[in-house]
Amino acid sequence: MKSDVQALFEPKIDDILSDPVFLAVLKRDNLTVDDILQMIETYHQNKPAKPN
């Protein structure tokens, strides 16, 4: 569970994916925003279920 502080200061994924520094690192590493979005989607498809 996120604390109020985390919810307040945690950036949204769209903000991260449009950040100029993040984009420069992607370019340096020969990656694209689409590569990152695909990785996130793959994670969501393969992550283990939450224990009850």
DSSP file (Angstrom, degrees, kcal/mol; ACC not computed):
  #  RESIDUE AA STRUCTURE BP1 BP2  ACC     N-H-->O    O-->H-N    N-H-->O    O-->H-N    TCO  KAPPA ALPHA  PHI   PSI    X-CA   Y-CA   Z-CA
    1    1 A M              0   0    0      0, 0.0     2,-0.2     0, 0.0     0, 0.0   0.000 360.0 360.0 360.0 136.2    0.0    0.0    0.0
    2    2 A K        -     0   0    0      1,-0.1     2,-0.1     2,-0.0     0, 0.0  -0.569 360.0-128.9 -82.5 142.6    1.3    3.4   -0.9
    3    3 A S     >  -     0   0    0     -2,-0.2     4,-2.3     1,-0.1     5,-0.2  -0.408  28.8-105.7 -79.7 166.8    1.6    6.1    1.7
    4    4 A D  H  > S+     0   0    0      1,-0.2     4,-1.7     2,-0.2     5,-0.1   0.857 122.4  54.6 -60.2 -35.0    0.1    9.6    1.1
    5    5 A V  H  > S+     0   0    0      2,-0.2     4,-2.1     1,-0.2    -1,-0.2   0.924 107.9  48.0 -66.9 -44.2    3.7   10.9    0.6
    6    6 A Q  H  > S+     0   0    0      1,-0.2     4,-2.3     2,-0.2    -2,-0.2   0.931 111.9  49.5 -61.4 -45.5    4.4    8.3   -2.1
    7    7 A A  H  < S+     0   0    0     -4,-2.3    -1,-0.2     1,-0.2    -2,-0.2   0.843 112.8  48.8 -62.6 -33.3    1.1    9.0   -3.9
    8    8 A L  H  < S+     0   0    0     -4,-1.7    -1,-0.2    -5,-0.2    -2,-0.2   0.868 123.4  28.0 -74.5 -37.7    1.9   12.7   -3.8
    9    9 A F  H  < S+     0   0    0     -4,-2.1    -2,-0.2    -5,-0.1    -3,-0.2   0.501  88.6 106.3-108.6  -6.2    5.4   12.5   -5.1
   10   10 A E  S  < S-     0   0    0     -4,-2.3     2,-0.0    -5,-0.2    -4,-0.0  -0.639  70.3-127.0 -77.5 123.6    5.5    9.5   -7.3
   11   11 A P        -     0   0    0      0, 0.0     2,-0.2     0, 0.0    -2,-0.1  -0.331  20.1-111.7 -70.7 151.9    5.6   10.6  -11.0
   12   12 A K    >>  -     0   0    0      1,-0.1     4,-2.0    -2,-0.0     3,-0.5  -0.507  26.7-115.6 -76.6 151.0    3.1    9.2  -13.5
   13   13 A I  H 3> S+     0   0    0      1,-0.3     4,-2.9     2,-0.2     5,-0.2   0.867 116.3  56.7 -58.6 -37.3    4.4    6.9  -16.2
   14   14 A D  H 3> S+     0   0    0      1,-0.2     4,-0.8     2,-0.2    -1,-0.3   0.877 106.2  50.6 -62.2 -36.6    3.5    9.5  -18.9
   15   15 A D  H <4 S+     0   0    0     -3,-0.5     3,-0.4     2,-0.2     4,-0.4   0.906 112.4  46.2 -66.6 -41.2    5.6   12.1  -17.1
   16   16 A I  H >< S+     0   0    0     -4,-2.0     3,-1.4     1,-0.2    -2,-0.2   0.935 110.3  52.7 -65.4 -45.7    8.6    9.8  -16.9
   17   17 A L  H 3< S+     0   0    0     -4,-2.9    -1,-0.2     1,-0.3    -2,-0.2   0.625 113.6  43.9 -69.8 -12.5    8.2    8.7  -20.6
   18   18 A S  T 3< S+     0   0    0     -4,-0.8    -1,-0.3    -3,-0.4    -2,-0.2   0.355  83.3 119.8-109.8   3.6    8.2   12.3  -21.7
   19   19 A D    <>  -     0   0    0     -3,-1.4     4,-2.7    -4,-0.4     5,-0.2  -0.535  62.7-139.0 -71.5 129.3   11.1   13.5  -19.5
   20   20 A P  H  > S+     0   0    0      0, 0.0     4,-2.0     0, 0.0    -1,-0.1   0.852 102.1  49.7 -59.6 -36.5   14.0   14.9  -21.6
   21   21 A V  H  > S+     0   0    0      2,-0.2     4,-2.1     1,-0.2     5,-0.2   0.928 112.0  48.0 -68.3 -43.8   16.6   13.2  -19.4
   22   22 A F  H  > S+     0   0    0      1,-0.2     4,-2.4     2,-0.2    -1,-0.2   0.915 111.9  50.4 -60.8 -43.3   14.9    9.9  -19.6
   23   23 A L  H  X S+     0   0    0     -4,-2.7     4,-2.5     1,-0.2    -1,-0.2   0.869 108.3  52.7 -64.3 -36.4   14.5   10.2  -23.4
   24   24 A A  H  X S+     0   0    0     -4,-2.0     4,-2.5    -5,-0.2    -1,-0.2   0.899 109.2  49.2 -65.5 -40.1   18.2   11.0  -23.7
   25   25 A V  H  X S+     0   0    0     -4,-2.1     4,-2.0     2,-0.2    -2,-0.2   0.912 110.6  50.9 -65.2 -42.2   19.1    7.9  -21.7
   26   26 A L  H  <>S+     0   0    0     -4,-2.4     5,-3.0     2,-0.2    -2,-0.2   0.943 111.0  48.2 -58.4 -47.3   16.8    5.8  -23.9
   27   27 A K  H ><5S+     0   0    0     -4,-2.5     3,-1.6     1,-0.2    -2,-0.2   0.918 109.8  52.2 -60.6 -44.1   18.4    7.2  -27.1
   28   28 A R  H 3<5S+     0   0    0     -4,-2.5    -1,-0.2     1,-0.3    -2,-0.2   0.869 113.0  45.5 -58.0 -37.0   21.9    6.5  -25.7
   29   29 A D  T 3<5S-     0   0    0     -4,-2.0    -1,-0.3    -5,-0.1    -2,-0.2   0.279 115.5-114.5 -92.2  10.1   20.9    2.9  -25.0
   30   30 A N  T < 5S+     0   0    0     -3,-1.6     2,-0.3     1,-0.2    -3,-0.2   0.877  74.0 130.2  58.2  40.3   19.2    2.5  -28.4
   31   31 A L      < -     0   0    0     -5,-3.0     2,-0.3    -6,-0.1    -1,-0.2  -0.795  43.5-149.7-118.1 163.0   15.8    2.1  -26.9
   32   32 A T     >  -     0   0    0     -2,-0.3     4,-1.7    -3,-0.1     3,-0.1  -0.825  32.7-107.9-125.1 167.1   12.5    3.8  -27.6
   33   33 A V  H  > S+     0   0    0     -2,-0.3     4,-2.7     1,-0.2     5,-0.2   0.886 122.0  57.9 -59.8 -38.1    9.4    4.6  -25.5
   34   34 A D  H  > S+     0   0    0      1,-0.2     4,-2.4     2,-0.2    -1,-0.2   0.874 101.8  54.6 -61.3 -36.8    7.7    1.8  -27.3
   35   35 A D  H  > S+     0   0    0      2,-0.2     4,-2.1     1,-0.2    -1,-0.2   0.925 110.4  46.1 -60.2 -43.9   10.3   -0.6  -26.1
   36   36 A I  H  X S+     0   0    0     -4,-1.7     4,-2.4     2,-0.2    -2,-0.2   0.915 111.6  50.6 -67.1 -43.4    9.6    0.5  -22.5
   37   37 A L  H  X S+     0   0    0     -4,-2.7     4,-2.3     1,-0.2    -1,-0.2   0.888 110.6  50.2 -62.2 -38.4    5.9    0.3  -22.9
   38   38 A Q  H  X S+     0   0    0     -4,-2.4     4,-2.6     2,-0.2    -1,-0.2   0.899 109.3  51.2 -65.4 -40.6    6.3   -3.3  -24.3
   39   39 A M  H  X S+     0   0    0     -4,-2.1     4,-2.3     2,-0.2    -2,-0.2   0.907 110.5  48.9 -63.0 -41.7    8.4   -4.2  -21.4
   40   40 A I  H  X S+     0   0    0     -4,-2.4     4,-2.4     2,-0.2    -2,-0.2   0.922 111.9  48.8 -63.6 -43.8    5.8   -2.9  -19.0
   41   41 A E  H  X S+     0   0    0     -4,-2.3     4,-2.0     2,-0.2    -2,-0.2   0.913 110.7  50.5 -62.9 -43.1    3.1   -4.8  -20.8
   42   42 A T  H  X S+     0   0    0     -4,-2.6     4,-1.6     1,-0.2    -1,-0.2   0.904 109.7  51.3 -61.6 -41.8    5.1   -8.0  -20.7
   43   43 A Y  H  X S+     0   0    0     -4,-2.3     4,-1.9     1,-0.2     3,-0.3   0.942 109.0  50.0 -59.7 -47.7    5.7   -7.6  -17.0
   44   44 A H  H  < S+     0   0    0     -4,-2.4    -1,-0.2     1,-0.2    -2,-0.2   0.862 111.9  48.7 -61.4 -35.5    1.9   -7.1  -16.4
   45   45 A Q  H  < S+     0   0    0     -4,-2.0    -1,-0.2     1,-0.2    -2,-0.2   0.804 121.5  34.2 -72.4 -28.4    1.2  -10.3  -18.4
   46   46 A N  H  < S+     0   0    0     -4,-1.6    -2,-0.2    -3,-0.3    -1,-0.2   0.489  84.9 116.8-109.0  -4.9    3.8  -12.4  -16.5
   47   47 A K  S  < S-     0   0    0     -4,-1.9     3,-0.1    -5,-0.1    -4,-0.0  -0.351  71.4-105.3 -68.6 145.7    3.8  -11.1  -13.0
   48   48 A P        -     0   0    0      0, 0.0    -1,-0.1     0, 0.0    -2,-0.1  -0.319  40.9 -96.9 -67.2 152.0    2.8  -13.5  -10.3
   49   49 A A        -     0   0    0      1,-0.1     3,-0.0    -3,-0.1    -3,-0.0  -0.348  43.7-100.7 -66.1 149.5   -0.6  -13.2   -8.8
   50   50 A K        -     0   0    0      1,-0.1    -1,-0.1    -3,-0.1     2,-0.1  -0.515  39.6-113.5 -69.8 136.0   -0.9  -11.3   -5.5
   51   51 A P              0   0    0      0, 0.0    -1,-0.1     0, 0.0     0, 0.0  -0.423 360.0 360.0 -68.0 147.2   -1.1  -13.7   -2.5
   52   52 A N              0   0    0     -2,-0.1    -2,-0.0    -3,-0.0    -3,-0.0   0.472 360.0 360.0 -82.8 360.0   -4.5  -13.4   -0.7
